[in-house]
Amino acid sequence: MTIHVVYVDDEEDIREIVAMSLGLDEDMRVTTCSSGSAAVAMLRTAPAEIVLLDVMMPGMDGPATYAALREEHGDTLPPVLFCTARTQASDVQSYLDLGARGVIAKPFDPMCLAKTVRDFLE
Amino acid sequence: MTDHASEMAALRERFIMRCAQDADRIAGADREMLAVIAHRLSGMAGMFGCDAAGDNARALEDAIRAEAPDSAVAALATALEAKLRAL
């Protein structure tokens, strides 16, 4: 089964690393978006199995993007993971309190990202 | 070198080039800009094996968030600039 992963980050370098990393898993298909608004628009027409959101983005940040996605998709929203360099316990809890499935700390090991994402899907 | 290894090497090279640009920006940056640079590097540098720069960036970001004195922030910023130029 193909796992469609949507990764949202304003940093081009990280989008490319994520695309490469997740591409190591032959069952994963990756779509990257450079902004929260682009992700909201894209997910209206292209269902995903999981969404990874950078937290700090200009304009619509990660939490705002998540809120917009929740409003549009409700219970059909796929699991969302926040990706952030700020992983103090209070930060992580705040993201989980929003309803996120989990948090991936940056920097992450590109060679392990696909497995990490799979683990959150199980 | 495998395709993925080549791709990662190319991404790392581009990252290093951008670090030189970040080093230039640090010199005249205010706290807000330093925080932006530091946050980006703290989340990215480790992916390219630049752990020392990433750790420095995280420390700088933490100092700014904690409203540390200007001298402390400046010292961390200067150290980060040096690490970026040494990459």
N, CA and C atoms of all chains as a GROMACS GRO file, in nm:
protein
  627
    1MET      N    1   0.085  -0.120   0.000
    1MET     CA    2   0.000   0.000   0.000
    1MET      C    3   0.089   0.124   0.000
    2THR      N    4   0.059   0.216  -0.088
    2THR     CA    5   0.136   0.340  -0.094
    2THR      C    6   0.096   0.432   0.022
    3ILE      N    7   0.195   0.483   0.087
    3ILE     CA    8   0.172   0.578   0.197
    3ILE      C    9   0.203   0.716   0.144
    4HIS      N   10   0.101   0.799   0.131
    4HIS     CA   11   0.122   0.936   0.085
    4HIS      C   12   0.152   1.024   0.204
    5VAL      N   13   0.274   1.076   0.206
    5VAL     CA   14   0.318   1.162   0.314
    5VAL      C   15   0.326   1.305   0.261
    6VAL      N   16   0.267   1.396   0.334
    6VAL     CA   17   0.276   1.537   0.299
    6VAL      C   18   0.368   1.605   0.400
    7TYR      N   19   0.473   1.669   0.352
    7TYR     CA   20   0.566   1.739   0.439
    7TYR      C   21   0.558   1.888   0.411
    8VAL      N   22   0.540   1.966   0.517
    8VAL     CA   23   0.521   2.109   0.502
    8VAL      C   24   0.631   2.184   0.576
    9ASP      N   25   0.709   2.262   0.503
    9ASP     CA   26   0.820   2.336   0.563
    9ASP      C   27   0.860   2.449   0.470
   10ASP      N   28   0.888   2.566   0.524
   10ASP     CA   29   0.928   2.678   0.438
   10ASP      C   30   1.073   2.667   0.396
   11GLU      N   31   1.151   2.578   0.459
   11GLU     CA   32   1.292   2.565   0.425
   11GLU      C   33   1.311   2.462   0.312
   12GLU      N   34   1.362   2.512   0.200
   12GLU     CA   35   1.378   2.426   0.083
   12GLU      C   36   1.474   2.310   0.110
   13ASP      N   37   1.584   2.338   0.179
   13ASP     CA   38   1.683   2.232   0.206
   13ASP      C   39   1.620   2.116   0.282
   14ILE      N   40   1.540   2.149   0.381
   14ILE     CA   41   1.478   2.043   0.462
   14ILE      C   42   1.373   1.969   0.380
   15ARG      N   43   1.300   2.039   0.299
   15ARG     CA   44   1.201   1.969   0.213
   15ARG      C   45   1.271   1.867   0.126
   16GLU      N   46   1.385   1.906   0.072
   16GLU     CA   47   1.456   1.814  -0.016
   16GLU      C   48   1.512   1.695   0.061
   17ILE      N   49   1.564   1.719   0.180
   17ILE     CA   50   1.614   1.609   0.262
   17ILE      C   51   1.501   1.513   0.296
   18VAL      N   52   1.388   1.567   0.335
   18VAL     CA   53   1.275   1.482   0.372
   18VAL      C   54   1.228   1.401   0.252
   19ALA      N   55   1.219   1.465   0.137
   19ALA     CA   56   1.176   1.392   0.017
   19ALA      C   57   1.272   1.278  -0.013
   20MET      N   58   1.401   1.307   0.000
   20MET     CA   59   1.501   1.203  -0.023
   20MET      C   60   1.492   1.093   0.082
   21SER      N   61   1.480   1.133   0.206
   21SER     CA   62   1.478   1.037   0.316
   21SER      C   63   1.357   0.944   0.307
   22LEU      N   64   1.240   1.002   0.289
   22LEU     CA   65   1.120   0.920   0.282
   22LEU      C   66   1.117   0.839   0.153
   23GLY      N   67   1.184   0.888   0.052
   23GLY     CA   68   1.193   0.814  -0.073
   23GLY      C   69   1.273   0.685  -0.061
   24LEU      N   70   1.348   0.672   0.047
   24LEU     CA   71   1.420   0.548   0.071
   24LEU      C   72   1.324   0.434   0.101
   25ASP      N   73   1.203   0.468   0.144
   25ASP     CA   74   1.098   0.368   0.167
   25ASP      C   75   1.016   0.357   0.040
   26GLU      N   76   1.024   0.243  -0.024
   26GLU     CA   77   0.963   0.230  -0.156
   26GLU      C   78   0.811   0.239  -0.153
   27ASP      N   79   0.752   0.228  -0.034
   27ASP     CA   80   0.606   0.237  -0.025
   27ASP      C   81   0.559   0.380   0.000
   28MET      N   82   0.651   0.470   0.022
   28MET     CA   83   0.613   0.607   0.054
   28MET      C   84   0.618   0.696  -0.068
   29ARG      N   85   0.514   0.774  -0.083
   29ARG     CA   86   0.508   0.879  -0.186
   29ARG      C   87   0.502   1.011  -0.112
   30VAL      N   88   0.591   1.102  -0.147
   30VAL     CA   89   0.607   1.227  -0.071
   30VAL      C   90   0.564   1.347  -0.154
   31THR      N   91   0.484   1.431  -0.092
   31THR     CA   92   0.452   1.561  -0.149
   31THR      C   93   0.499   1.666  -0.050
   32THR      N   94   0.576   1.762  -0.097
   32THR     CA   95   0.620   1.868  -0.008
   32THR      C   96   0.549   1.998  -0.041
   33CYS      N   97   0.524   2.076   0.062
   33CYS     CA   98   0.461   2.207   0.047
   33CYS      C   99   0.547   2.309   0.118
   34SER      N  100   0.557   2.428   0.062
   34SER     CA  101   0.644   2.530   0.119
   34SER      C  102   0.574   2.622   0.217
   35SER      N  103   0.445   2.601   0.235
   35SER     CA  104   0.372   2.686   0.328
   35SER      C  105   0.248   2.613   0.380
   36GLY      N  106   0.197   2.664   0.491
   36GLY     CA  107   0.076   2.607   0.546
   36GLY      C  108  -0.042   2.624   0.452
   37SER      N  109  -0.052   2.740   0.392
   37SER     CA  110  -0.166   2.764   0.301
   37SER      C  111  -0.160   2.671   0.181
   38ALA      N  112  -0.039   2.644   0.131
   38ALA     CA  113  -0.025   2.551   0.018
   38ALA      C  114  -0.068   2.410   0.060
   39ALA      N  115  -0.034   2.373   0.181
   39ALA     CA  116  -0.072   2.241   0.231
   39ALA      C  117  -0.223   2.229   0.246
   40VAL      N  118  -0.286   2.331   0.298
   40VAL     CA  119  -0.432   2.329   0.314
   40VAL      C  120  -0.498   2.314   0.178
   41ALA      N  121  -0.450   2.388   0.080
   41ALA     CA  122  -0.508   2.380  -0.055
   41ALA      C  123  -0.485   2.242  -0.116
   42MET      N  124  -0.365   2.191  -0.102
   42MET     CA  125  -0.331   2.063  -0.163
   42MET      C  126  -0.410   1.948  -0.103
   43LEU      N  127  -0.430   1.951   0.027
   43LEU     CA  128  -0.497   1.840   0.094
   43LEU      C  129  -0.647   1.837   0.067
   44ARG      N  130  -0.698   1.942   0.006
   44ARG     CA  131  -0.840   1.939  -0.033
   44ARG      C  132  -0.862   1.839  -0.144
   45THR      N  133  -0.760   1.817  -0.225
   45THR     CA  134  -0.778   1.732  -0.343
   45THR      C  135  -0.691   1.607  -0.344
   46ALA      N  136  -0.593   1.602  -0.258
   46ALA     CA  137  -0.500   1.488  -0.259
   46ALA      C  138  -0.490   1.429  -0.120
   47PRO      N  139  -0.566   1.324  -0.094
   47PRO     CA  140  -0.563   1.262   0.039
   47PRO      C  141  -0.424   1.212   0.076
   48ALA      N  142  -0.396   1.218   0.205
   48ALA     CA  143  -0.268   1.172   0.254
   48ALA      C  144  -0.289   1.077   0.371
   49GLU      N  145  -0.193   0.993   0.393
   49GLU     CA  146  -0.198   0.902   0.508
   49GLU      C  147  -0.142   0.968   0.633
   50ILE      N  148  -0.054   1.066   0.613
   50ILE     CA  149   0.004   1.135   0.728
   50ILE      C  150   0.059   1.270   0.682
   51VAL      N  151   0.055   1.367   0.771
   51VAL     CA  152   0.103   1.501   0.740
   51VAL      C  153   0.209   1.541   0.842
   52LEU      N  154   0.321   1.591   0.793
   52LEU     CA  155   0.427   1.639   0.880
   52LEU      C  156   0.434   1.791   0.865
   53LEU      N  157   0.422   1.860   0.976
   53LEU     CA  158   0.419   2.006   0.973
   53LEU      C  159   0.537   2.067   1.047
   54ASP      N  160   0.611   2.152   0.980
   54ASP     CA  161   0.708   2.235   1.050
   54ASP      C  162   0.629   2.330   1.139
   55VAL      N  163   0.689   2.366   1.249
   55VAL     CA  164   0.617   2.454   1.342
   55VAL      C  165   0.633   2.601   1.304
   56MET      N  166   0.758   2.644   1.290
   56MET     CA  167   0.782   2.785   1.263
   56MET      C  168   0.788   2.809   1.114
   57MET      N  169   0.685   2.868   1.062
   57MET     CA  170   0.680   2.907   0.922
   57MET      C  171   0.622   3.047   0.915
   58PRO      N  172   0.667   3.127   0.821
   58PRO     CA  173   0.609   3.261   0.808
   58PRO      C  174   0.463   3.253   0.763
   59GLY      N  175   0.387   3.350   0.801
   59GLY     CA  176   0.246   3.349   0.765
   59GLY      C  177   0.171   3.250   0.852
   60MET      N  178   0.123   3.144   0.792
   60MET     CA  179   0.051   3.040   0.865
   60MET      C  180   0.152   2.940   0.923
   61ASP      N  181   0.171   2.945   1.055
   61ASP     CA  182   0.269   2.855   1.114
   61ASP      C  183   0.209   2.715   1.130
   62GLY      N  184   0.286   2.624   1.188
   62GLY     CA  185   0.241   2.486   1.200
   62GLY      C  186   0.109   2.471   1.275
   63PRO      N  187   0.102   2.525   1.396
   63PRO     CA  188  -0.025   2.515   1.469
   63PRO      C  189  -0.144   2.576   1.396
   64ALA      N  190  -0.122   2.688   1.332
   64ALA     CA  191  -0.231   2.752   1.257
   64ALA      C  192  -0.272   2.664   1.139
   65THR      N  193  -0.173   2.604   1.075
   65THR     CA  194  -0.203   2.514   0.964
   65THR      C  195  -0.283   2.396   1.014
   66TYR      N  196  -0.242   2.341   1.125
   66TYR     CA  197  -0.314   2.228   1.184
   66TYR      C  198  -0.458   2.266   1.216
   67ALA      N  199  -0.476   2.382   1.273
   67ALA     CA  200  -0.611   2.427   1.306
   67ALA      C  201  -0.697   2.440   1.180
   68ALA      N  202  -0.639   2.493   1.075
   68ALA     CA  203  -0.712   2.508   0.948
   68ALA      C  204  -0.748   2.371   0.891
   69LEU      N  205  -0.655   2.278   0.901
   69LEU     CA  206  -0.681   2.144   0.849
   69LEU      C  207  -0.789   2.075   0.932
   70ARG      N  208  -0.786   2.093   1.062
   70ARG     CA  209  -0.888   2.033   1.147
   70ARG      C  210  -1.026   2.089   1.114
   71GLU      N  211  -1.029   2.219   1.089
   71GLU     CA  212  -1.157   2.282   1.058
   71GLU      C  213  -1.214   2.228   0.927
   72GLU      N  214  -1.126   2.205   0.830
   72GLU     CA  215  -1.173   2.158   0.700
   72GLU      C  216  -1.205   2.009   0.698
   73HIS      N  217  -1.123   1.930   0.764
   73HIS     CA  218  -1.134   1.786   0.749
   73HIS      C  219  -1.195   1.715   0.869
   74GLY      N  220  -1.199   1.781   0.981
   74GLY     CA  221  -1.257   1.719   1.099
   74GLY      C  222  -1.194   1.586   1.131
   75ASP      N  223  -1.279   1.487   1.155
   75ASP     CA  224  -1.230   1.355   1.194
   75ASP      C  225  -1.162   1.280   1.080
   76THR      N  226  -1.175   1.329   0.959
   76THR     CA  227  -1.110   1.260   0.846
   76THR      C  228  -0.968   1.308   0.825
   77LEU      N  229  -0.924   1.404   0.904
   77LEU     CA  230  -0.788   1.452   0.891
   77LEU      C  231  -0.692   1.339   0.926
   78PRO      N  232  -0.594   1.312   0.840
   78PRO     CA  233  -0.497   1.207   0.873
   78PRO      C  234  -0.411   1.249   0.992
   79PRO      N  235  -0.338   1.155   1.048
   79PRO     CA  236  -0.250   1.189   1.160
   79PRO      C  237  -0.153   1.300   1.120
   80VAL      N  238  -0.129   1.389   1.214
   80VAL     CA  239  -0.037   1.500   1.192
   80VAL      C  240   0.077   1.492   1.292
   81LEU      N  241   0.197   1.509   1.243
   81LEU     CA  242   0.315   1.518   1.326
   81LEU      C  243   0.374   1.657   1.312
   82PHE      N  244   0.414   1.716   1.422
   82PHE     CA  245   0.487   1.842   1.416
   82PHE      C  246   0.637   1.812   1.411
   83CYS      N  247   0.708   1.888   1.331
   83CYS     CA  248   0.853   1.874   1.321
   83CYS      C  249   0.915   2.004   1.369
   84THR      N  250   0.999   1.996   1.469
   84THR     CA  251   1.049   2.119   1.526
   84THR      C  252   1.180   2.098   1.600
   85ALA      N  253   1.257   2.206   1.605
   85ALA     CA  254   1.381   2.203   1.683
   85ALA      C  255   1.353   2.233   1.830
   86ARG      N  256   1.234   2.279   1.859
   86ARG     CA  257   1.198   2.313   1.996
   86ARG      C  258   1.124   2.194   2.057
   87THR      N  259   1.197   2.112   2.128
   87THR     CA  260   1.137   1.989   2.180
   87THR      C  261   1.146   1.979   2.331
   88GLN      N  262   1.141   2.092   2.399
   88GLN     CA  263   1.128   2.086   2.545
   88GLN      C  264   0.992   2.026   2.577
   89ALA      N  265   0.984   1.964   2.695
   89ALA     CA  266   0.863   1.891   2.731
   89ALA      C  267   0.737   1.977   2.718
   90SER      N  268   0.747   2.103   2.758
   90SER     CA  269   0.630   2.189   2.752
   90SER      C  270   0.588   2.216   2.607
   91ASP      N  271   0.688   2.230   2.520
   91ASP     CA  272   0.656   2.252   2.379
   91ASP      C  273   0.588   2.129   2.321
   92VAL      N  274   0.647   2.013   2.345
   92VAL     CA  275   0.591   1.889   2.292
   92VAL      C  276   0.449   1.868   2.342
   93GLN      N  277   0.427   1.891   2.470
   93GLN     CA  278   0.292   1.871   2.525
   93GLN      C  279   0.192   1.964   2.460
   94SER      N  280   0.236   2.086   2.431
   94SER     CA  281   0.143   2.180   2.369
   94SER      C  282   0.099   2.132   2.232
   95TYR      N  283   0.190   2.072   2.159
   95TYR     CA  284   0.154   2.021   2.026
   95TYR      C  285   0.061   1.900   2.038
   96LEU      N  286   0.090   1.815   2.135
   96LEU     CA  287   0.003   1.700   2.157
   96LEU      C  288  -0.136   1.743   2.203
   97ASP      N  289  -0.139   1.847   2.285
   97ASP     CA  290  -0.268   1.898   2.332
   97ASP      C  291  -0.353   1.952   2.217
   98LEU      N  292  -0.287   1.999   2.112
   98LEU     CA  293  -0.361   2.045   1.995
   98LEU      C  294  -0.430   1.930   1.924
   99GLY      N  295  -0.374   1.810   1.943
   99GLY     CA  296  -0.430   1.693   1.877
   99GLY      C  297  -0.334   1.622   1.784
  100ALA      N  298  -0.209   1.668   1.780
  100ALA     CA  299  -0.112   1.604   1.694
  100ALA      C  300  -0.084   1.461   1.740
  101ARG      N  301  -0.052   1.374   1.643
  101ARG     CA  302  -0.018   1.236   1.677
  101ARG      C  303   0.116   1.230   1.749
  102GLY      N  304   0.207   1.320   1.713
  102GLY     CA  305   0.337   1.318   1.774
  102GLY      C  306   0.424   1.432   1.727
  103VAL      N  307   0.547   1.429   1.773
  103VAL     CA  308   0.644   1.534   1.739
  103VAL      C  309   0.774   1.467   1.695
  104ILE      N  310   0.827   1.515   1.585
  104ILE     CA  311   0.958   1.470   1.539
  104ILE      C  312   1.057   1.582   1.565
  105ALA      N  313   1.162   1.550   1.637
  105ALA     CA  314   1.261   1.652   1.671
  105ALA      C  315   1.354   1.677   1.552
  106LYS      N  316   1.385   1.804   1.534
  106LYS     CA  317   1.487   1.841   1.438
  106LYS      C  318   1.614   1.872   1.517
  107PRO      N  319   1.733   1.844   1.468
  107PRO     CA  320   1.754   1.771   1.344
  107PRO      C  321   1.726   1.622   1.361
  108PHE      N  322   1.675   1.562   1.257
  108PHE     CA  323   1.650   1.419   1.260
  108PHE      C  324   1.752   1.349   1.171
  109ASP      N  325   1.764   1.220   1.191
  109ASP     CA  326   1.855   1.140   1.110
  109ASP      C  327   1.783   1.107   0.979
  110PRO      N  328   1.831   1.158   0.867
  110PRO     CA  329   1.762   1.131   0.739
  110PRO      C  330   1.745   0.982   0.711
  111MET      N  331   1.838   0.901   0.759
  111MET     CA  332   1.831   0.758   0.730
  111MET      C  333   1.723   0.687   0.812
  112CYS      N  334   1.673   0.752   0.914
  112CYS     CA  335   1.574   0.690   1.004
  112CYS      C  336   1.435   0.751   0.992
  113LEU      N  337   1.421   0.855   0.913
  113LEU     CA  338   1.294   0.928   0.911
  113LEU      C  339   1.178   0.841   0.865
  114ALA      N  340   1.200   0.761   0.763
  114ALA     CA  341   1.090   0.678   0.711
  114ALA      C  342   1.038   0.584   0.820
  115LYS      N  343   1.129   0.521   0.891
  115LYS     CA  344   1.087   0.430   0.997
  115LYS      C  345   1.012   0.505   1.107
  116THR      N  346   1.064   0.624   1.140
  116THR     CA  347   0.998   0.705   1.242
  116THR      C  348   0.855   0.735   1.202
  117VAL      N  349   0.835   0.771   1.077
  117VAL     CA  350   0.701   0.802   1.029
  117VAL      C  351   0.613   0.677   1.032
  118ARG      N  352   0.668   0.565   0.989
  118ARG     CA  353   0.591   0.439   0.993
  118ARG      C  354   0.549   0.405   1.136
  119ASP      N  355   0.641   0.427   1.230
  119ASP     CA  356   0.610   0.396   1.369
  119ASP      C  357   0.490   0.476   1.418
  120PHE      N  358   0.479   0.600   1.374
  120PHE     CA  359   0.367   0.682   1.416
  120PHE      C  360   0.236   0.639   1.349
  121LEU      N  361   0.249   0.571   1.236
  121LEU     CA  362   0.129   0.525   1.166
  121LEU      C  363   0.071   0.398   1.228
  122GLU      N  364   0.156   0.326   1.302
  122GLU     CA  365   0.110   0.200   1.357
  122GLU      C  366   0.036   0.218   1.488
  123MET      N  367   2.953   0.606  -0.537
  123MET     CA  368   2.858   0.669  -0.444
  123MET      C  369   2.716   0.644  -0.494
  124THR      N  370   2.627   0.601  -0.401
  124THR     CA  371   2.490   0.574  -0.442
  124THR      C  372   2.422   0.705  -0.479
  125ASP      N  373   2.306   0.691  -0.545
  125ASP     CA  374   2.230   0.810  -0.583
  125ASP      C  375   2.194   0.891  -0.459
  126HIS      N  376   2.147   0.822  -0.354
  126HIS     CA  377   2.107   0.895  -0.233
  126HIS      C  378   2.226   0.964  -0.170
  127ALA      N  379   2.339   0.896  -0.167
  127ALA     CA  380   2.458   0.956  -0.108
  127ALA      C  381   2.500   1.079  -0.189
  128SER      N  382   2.491   1.069  -0.319
  128SER     CA  383   2.526   1.184  -0.404
  128SER      C  384   2.431   1.299  -0.381
  129GLU      N  385   2.303   1.266  -0.370
  129GLU     CA  386   2.203   1.370  -0.346
  129GLU      C  387   2.227   1.437  -0.212
  130MET      N  388   2.255   1.357  -0.112
  130MET     CA  389   2.280   1.414   0.021
  130MET      C  390   2.405   1.501   0.020
  131ALA      N  391   2.507   1.456  -0.053
  131ALA     CA  392   2.630   1.534  -0.062
  131ALA      C  393   2.604   1.668  -0.129
  132ALA      N  394   2.522   1.668  -0.231
  132ALA     CA  395   2.488   1.793  -0.300
  132ALA      C  396   2.409   1.886  -0.208
  133LEU      N  397   2.317   1.830  -0.132
  133LEU     CA  398   2.239   1.911  -0.038
  133LEU      C  399   2.330   1.969   0.069
  134ARG      N  400   2.426   1.889   0.115
  134ARG     CA  401   2.517   1.938   0.217
  134ARG      C  402   2.603   2.052   0.164
  135GLU      N  403   2.646   2.037   0.041
  135GLU     CA  404   2.728   2.143  -0.019
  135GLU      C  405   2.649   2.272  -0.027
  136ARG      N  406   2.525   2.263  -0.067
  136ARG     CA  407   2.440   2.382  -0.076
  136ARG      C  408   2.416   2.442   0.062
  137PHE      N  409   2.398   2.355   0.161
  137PHE     CA  410   2.378   2.402   0.299
  137PHE      C  411   2.500   2.479   0.346
  138ILE      N  412   2.620   2.427   0.318
  138ILE     CA  413   2.743   2.493   0.359
  138ILE      C  414   2.753   2.631   0.295
  139MET      N  415   2.717   2.641   0.170
  139MET     CA  416   2.720   2.770   0.101
  139MET      C  417   2.625   2.869   0.168
  140ARG      N  418   2.510   2.820   0.208
  140ARG     CA  419   2.413   2.908   0.272
  140ARG      C  420   2.458   2.946   0.412
  141CYS      N  421   2.538   2.859   0.475
  141CYS     CA  422   2.591   2.893   0.608
  141CYS      C  423   2.685   3.014   0.598
  142ALA      N  424   2.758   3.022   0.488
  142ALA     CA  425   2.846   3.138   0.468
  142ALA      C  426   2.762   3.266   0.459
  143GLN      N  427   2.648   3.256   0.394
  143GLN     CA  428   2.557   3.371   0.386
  143GLN      C  429   2.500   3.404   0.523
  144ASP      N  430   2.468   3.301   0.600
  144ASP     CA  431   2.417   3.324   0.735
  144ASP      C  432   2.524   3.391   0.821
  145ALA      N  433   2.648   3.350   0.805
  145ALA     CA  434   2.757   3.411   0.882
  145ALA      C  435   2.765   3.560   0.852
  146ASP      N  436   2.749   3.597   0.727
  146ASP     CA  437   2.751   3.739   0.690
  146ASP      C  438   2.634   3.813   0.755
  147ARG      N  439   2.520   3.748   0.761
  147ARG     CA  440   2.401   3.813   0.817
  147ARG      C  441   2.409   3.829   0.968
  148ILE      N  442   2.481   3.738   1.033
  148ILE     CA  443   2.489   3.742   1.180
  148ILE      C  444   2.554   3.871   1.226
  149ALA      N  445   2.656   3.915   1.152
  149ALA     CA  446   2.736   4.030   1.195
  149ALA      C  447   2.651   4.152   1.230
  150GLY      N  448   2.554   4.183   1.148
  150GLY     CA  449   2.475   4.304   1.173
  150GLY      C  450   2.332   4.278   1.215
  151ALA      N  451   2.307   4.155   1.264
  151ALA     CA  452   2.169   4.116   1.291
  151ALA      C  453   2.123   4.161   1.430
  152ASP      N  454   1.995   4.198   1.438
  152ASP     CA  455   1.937   4.224   1.568
  152ASP      C  456   1.890   4.091   1.628
  153ARG      N  457   1.834   4.098   1.750
  153ARG     CA  458   1.795   3.976   1.819
  153ARG      C  459   1.692   3.896   1.739
  154GLU      N  460   1.600   3.968   1.679
  154GLU     CA  461   1.493   3.899   1.606
  154GLU      C  462   1.551   3.820   1.490
  155MET      N  463   1.641   3.882   1.416
  155MET     CA  464   1.703   3.812   1.302
  155MET      C  465   1.793   3.700   1.351
  156LEU      N  466   1.866   3.724   1.460
  156LEU     CA  467   1.951   3.619   1.515
  156LEU      C  468   1.866   3.498   1.555
  157ALA      N  469   1.751   3.525   1.612
  157ALA     CA  470   1.664   3.415   1.654
  157ALA      C  471   1.616   3.334   1.534
  158VAL      N  472   1.587   3.402   1.426
  158VAL     CA  473   1.542   3.333   1.305
  158VAL      C  474   1.654   3.246   1.249
  159ILE      N  475   1.774   3.305   1.239
  159ILE     CA  476   1.888   3.230   1.188
  159ILE      C  477   1.919   3.112   1.279
  160ALA      N  478   1.921   3.138   1.408
  160ALA     CA  479   1.956   3.033   1.504
  160ALA      C  480   1.855   2.919   1.502
  161HIS      N  481   1.728   2.954   1.494
  161HIS     CA  482   1.625   2.849   1.491
  161HIS      C  483   1.640   2.761   1.368
  162ARG      N  484   1.663   2.825   1.255
  162ARG     CA  485   1.676   2.747   1.132
  162ARG      C  486   1.797   2.654   1.139
  163LEU      N  487   1.908   2.707   1.188
  163LEU     CA  488   2.029   2.626   1.194
  163LEU      C  489   2.019   2.517   1.300
  164SER      N  490   1.954   2.545   1.409
  164SER     CA  491   1.942   2.444   1.516
  164SER      C  492   1.863   2.324   1.467
  165GLY      N  493   1.773   2.347   1.374
  165GLY     CA  494   1.692   2.237   1.323
  165GLY      C  495   1.752   2.167   1.203
  166MET      N  496   1.855   2.226   1.145
  166MET     CA  497   1.904   2.173   1.019
  166MET      C  498   2.049   2.127   1.025
  167ALA      N  499   2.132   2.195   1.099
  167ALA     CA  500   2.276   2.170   1.093
  167ALA      C  501   2.310   2.025   1.124
  168GLY      N  502   2.244   1.969   1.222
  168GLY     CA  503   2.273   1.830   1.260
  168GLY      C  504   2.245   1.730   1.150
  169MET      N  505   2.155   1.763   1.061
  169MET     CA  506   2.123   1.672   0.951
  169MET      C  507   2.240   1.660   0.855
  170PHE      N  508   2.327   1.760   0.855
  170PHE     CA  509   2.441   1.761   0.765
  170PHE      C  510   2.572   1.737   0.839
  171GLY      N  511   2.561   1.686   0.960
  171GLY     CA  512   2.681   1.654   1.036
  171GLY      C  513   2.749   1.775   1.098
  172CYS      N  514   2.683   1.890   1.099
  172CYS     CA  515   2.742   2.011   1.156
  172CYS      C  516   2.690   2.030   1.298
  173ASP      N  517   2.719   1.932   1.381
  173ASP     CA  518   2.659   1.929   1.515
  173ASP      C  519   2.702   2.048   1.601
  174ALA      N  520   2.828   2.085   1.593
  174ALA     CA  521   2.876   2.196   1.677
  174ALA      C  522   2.803   2.325   1.643
  175ALA      N  523   2.788   2.351   1.516
  175ALA     CA  524   2.714   2.471   1.474
  175ALA      C  525   2.568   2.462   1.518
  176GLY      N  526   2.511   2.345   1.506
  176GLY     CA  527   2.373   2.327   1.547
  176GLY      C  528   2.355   2.348   1.696
  177ASP      N  529   2.447   2.295   1.775
  177ASP     CA  530   2.440   2.313   1.920
  177ASP      C  531   2.455   2.460   1.958
  178ASN      N  532   2.548   2.527   1.890
  178ASN     CA  533   2.570   2.670   1.915
  178ASN      C  534   2.444   2.749   1.879
  179ALA      N  535   2.385   2.713   1.768
  179ALA     CA  536   2.264   2.782   1.725
  179ALA      C  537   2.152   2.762   1.826
  180ARG      N  538   2.140   2.641   1.876
  180ARG     CA  539   2.035   2.614   1.975
  180ARG      C  540   2.059   2.698   2.102
  181ALA      N  541   2.187   2.703   2.145
  181ALA     CA  542   2.221   2.781   2.264
  181ALA      C  543   2.189   2.928   2.242
  182LEU      N  544   2.218   2.977   2.122
  182LEU     CA  545   2.188   3.117   2.090
  182LEU      C  546   2.038   3.141   2.094
  183GLU      N  547   1.964   3.052   2.034
  183GLU     CA  548   1.818   3.067   2.033
  183GLU      C  549   1.763   3.065   2.176
  184ASP      N  550   1.814   2.973   2.256
  184ASP     CA  551   1.768   2.964   2.396
  184ASP      C  552   1.801   3.093   2.472
  185ALA      N  553   1.920   3.147   2.447
  185ALA     CA  554   1.960   3.270   2.515
  185ALA      C  555   1.869   3.386   2.478
  186ILE      N  556   1.836   3.395   2.352
  186ILE     CA  557   1.748   3.504   2.307
  186ILE      C  558   1.610   3.488   2.368
  187ARG      N  559   1.559   3.366   2.369
  187ARG     CA  560   1.426   3.342   2.427
  187ARG      C  561   1.425   3.372   2.576
  188ALA      N  562   1.540   3.347   2.641
  188ALA     CA  563   1.549   3.373   2.786
  188ALA      C  564   1.582   3.518   2.816
  189GLU      N  565   1.591   3.599   2.709
  189GLU     CA  566   1.623   3.742   2.723
  189GLU      C  567   1.755   3.761   2.796
  190ALA      N  568   1.852   3.682   2.756
  190ALA     CA  569   1.985   3.693   2.816
  190ALA      C  570   2.046   3.829   2.784
  191PRO      N  571   2.144   3.871   2.865
  191PRO     CA  572   2.210   4.000   2.839
  191PRO      C  573   2.272   4.005   2.701
  192ASP      N  574   2.285   4.127   2.652
  192ASP     CA  575   2.341   4.147   2.518
  192ASP      C  576   2.478   4.083   2.504
  193SER      N  577   2.558   4.090   2.610
  193SER     CA  578   2.694   4.035   2.602
  193SER      C  579   2.691   3.884   2.580
  194ALA      N  580   2.598   3.818   2.645
  194ALA     CA  581   2.587   3.672   2.630
  194ALA      C  582   2.540   3.636   2.490
  195VAL      N  583   2.441   3.708   2.443
  195VAL     CA  584   2.389   3.682   2.308
  195VAL      C  585   2.498   3.711   2.205
  196ALA      N  586   2.569   3.820   2.224
  196ALA     CA  587   2.674   3.856   2.129
  196ALA      C  588   2.784   3.751   2.125
  197ALA      N  589   2.819   3.698   2.241
  197ALA     CA  590   2.924   3.597   2.246
  197ALA      C  591   2.882   3.471   2.171
  198LEU      N  592   2.759   3.430   2.191
  198LEU     CA  593   2.709   3.312   2.121
  198LEU      C  594   2.697   3.337   1.972
  199ALA      N  595   2.655   3.456   1.936
  199ALA     CA  596   2.642   3.489   1.794
  199ALA      C  597   2.779   3.490   1.727
  200THR      N  598   2.877   3.548   1.795
  200THR     CA  599   3.012   3.552   1.740
  200THR      C  600   3.068   3.411   1.724
  201ALA      N  601   3.044   3.328   1.824
  201ALA     CA  602   3.092   3.190   1.816
  201ALA      C  603   3.024   3.115   1.702
  202LEU      N  604   2.896   3.139   1.684
  202LEU     CA  605   2.824   3.073   1.575
  202LEU      C  606   2.877   3.120   1.440
  203GLU      N  607   2.899   3.247   1.428
  203GLU     CA  608   2.953   3.301   1.303
  203GLU      C  609   3.086   3.233   1.269
  204ALA      N  610   3.170   3.217   1.370
  204ALA     CA  611   3.300   3.154   1.347
  204ALA      C  612   3.283   3.008   1.303
  205LYS      N  613   3.190   2.939   1.367
  205LYS     CA  614   3.168   2.798   1.332
  205LYS      C  615   3.115   2.786   1.189
  206LEU      N  616   3.028   2.876   1.152
  206LEU     CA  617   2.973   2.871   1.016
  206LEU      C  618   3.081   2.898   0.913
  207ARG      N  619   3.170   2.992   0.943
  207ARG     CA  620   3.276   3.025   0.846
  207ARG      C  621   3.379   2.913   0.837
  208ALA      N  622   3.385   2.830   0.942
  208ALA     CA  623   3.483   2.723   0.943
  208ALA      C  624   3.434   2.596   0.872
  209LEU      N  625   3.308   2.593   0.833
  209LEU     CA  626   3.253   2.473   0.769
  209LEU      C  627   3.313   2.447   0.631
   0.00000   0.00000   0.00000
